[in-house]
Structure formats: structure tokens, C-alpha cells
Amino acid sequence: MNTDKATLTVFTAGNMLIASLNISHPSGPDDFVTPTVLTTDRTSLANRIMQVKNAMPASATNIWAALQDPLAAPAAAGVAARFEECMDHTIGEGSSLYRDLANVGMASMLKQLDQMPEGSSLTINTDSAFLPWEILYSRAFDANWPQSVKDQNPPADPKRLWGYRFLINYNLLDQAGTSDWAELMAAHKNGGPFISLNLNATIANPGKPFQPIQHHRDFYTQQLLQKNIGQVYDLPANIEDQLYSTSQNATVLYLYCHGRNSVPFAADNSEALELAPDKQVKPTALGSATNVYARAPIVFLNSCTSGQPSPLSFSSFFKVFRQKQAMGMIGTSIEMPATFGAAFGCRLLTDYLNGVPLGVAIYDLRRELIDKGNPLGLFYSLQCPADLTAPTPAS
């Protein structure tokens, strides 16, 4: 396949943001954009991240609560219209974000990336720019345009969204821990797979056909129990034991919970995971404990909107988990519907256990969902090596 491999680096230097780009082509010389000082700063970027977080109206995302299968295509015309509304808002915000990034000095980089063949990969090295690059859209579009303006412009095309076209993953530049990927990979493969499934049992979907906590329990029974490759925890004390353990054997540390992230990457950002209504975990407390994770797990923070708003990018938690020698993280970048989050999380874990590389699994699932009119898969970020696979189960 004639695809490219690109690395975009965005990092802070004092009050400045600096970006550079390298695109490796299967034949021919690489393309480079040398380090460029952007005409924006970390505070402005933090505010722009919050704009993305707040862009999706609740009316466009609350439809998933009533669906029997949150990953299915809509069957009713009314639901299909709501899917289209959600997709239009996603494309509109992706178009706006593309223009804003172009206007601060990234125009040439974005243009080169946008010209890559479908199926190309993009790694974003950053200490600050955990934007949802998956929603970038190079054409002009706004969901709030009147129909007369929409008629004068190319129609919205979900297949032009970067997350549909490219396999995207992130690497935190300030690892605050080991960056020896070979050592982490060896630890991850040292034994069979094991899923530590941690659930905030108060998350519910009253009176609706899809129950998110029961869906996780069914996944445990059908996928993990008989093979002895996982355990489910729903008491806050037991979940804390998993987070603070010095001996747990998880290759995926999965947390389905509420979260809080006030202004991601801002100096006064306040983060917390809510394991139960009266139990929260903050990165300062977790980071002060000296435990490390033996199997270099992926930490999957699958937070939802049922109650507390979800976090965006969990920047401080990411650093703490890397200190504890986690391989990386999967996280949400908008407030995710509780039912969709449950279905997406269990499907992704299933693909992982089936040996699909995580980057490929997320890429394929995003494309499958977009083909059904559903953009929500674009708002999961893979913050670890894209080629990571589950270890082979013990025979």
C-alpha cells in the first residue's frame, strides 16, 4: 500500500509553541518542515481545547441513551437526522480547528498532511497539543450555515475527516518516566493478556434497553472469565487497589468512570477520577505513591457524561501513569455518552484480545462508525505506540 508515515511535533519553549513536521514516503525523499514558532501560546491552546470540548451540543449526543445497540447505524428516520446533526457539528468544528491552526503558522504543515494518501499514519509528539486532530477537515464548512450557503459550498464529506483517512496516535514528549519502548514492550509481552475491568457501578441508563454496567459484566463473562484473562472490580476500595498496586498483572488497566478536567494543560487545571459519588482519585495522590505497574499496561480512561462531565486528555494523569511505567493511555476528548462509551470500550478490548494492533483497531472502528453516520469514535485518542498488540494467551 502506497502510504506515508508522518511525525508532527508541537512543544512548548518558555511562552512559545514550536512545531515541526517530517513525512516519510515509501519511495522518494522525505518531506520536512523545520521548527516553526507559532503565533499562539500554551494558554491560548488550552482555551482552544476547551472550545472543542464545548462544541458538541447535548442535543446532538444524548440520542445514544435510547439505542439498543450504540454502535449500530440508525434505524429510524428521526434518529438518522440526529446522527447527521452530530456529524455536521463534528465536521464544522474540525473545519474551524483546521483554519485556526493554519492561522497560527501551521498552514503549510496541515496542507502537506492533508495530501497524504488514505491509510497513512500520523504520530503527534507533543507536550501540549492533545487536540482531537482526528476531526480536522480542510474544507470550509459550518453546521450553522443557512442552507443557501451550504448549497454554494461542497457538501460535508465525513470521509475527508483526518480520523477516517489516517491512523493517528500521540506521544507525550515529557514522559516523566522511562522512554525505553523495548523495555516496556517486553514487560507487556511477559505473560498472557489480562484486563483489569474497573467500573463506577453508579453509572446507569434508567429505563432504557442498553445498560452500560451490565454490558461490561457481560463482556467479562463472555470474554474474560472462562479464559481467566481478566477480573471485574466495582467497589471503590478494590479499584484503588488496582491503581496503587505493586503487584497487579494487568496489560490493560480499564476505568469506566466519571471524570473532571477543568482547563486541560492550563497551569491551574484540576483533574480527578470519580470512582463512586464519595470517592475521587487525583493525580497528585496517585503520583506520590511509589508503585509501578509490572506489565506496562495501557490505561484506558473511558469516562462518560452520566453525572460528572468527562475529561479532555487527562494531561496530569498521563504523566503519572507513565511514571508508573504504563505503556500509555487511551482517553476521550469530549463528554462521551455513557452508553456509547461502554459499547466502544468493550469492542476495542475485544479487538485487542483478538490480536489487532491498537492503532489499527481504533482506525478501523472509527471508519466503521463513520460509515454508519456516527462520529463519536473520532473523540478517542490513542496515546501509546500504534503497533501495540496483546501478548499471546498462555496455552
Disulfide bonds with the S-S distance in Angstrom:
none
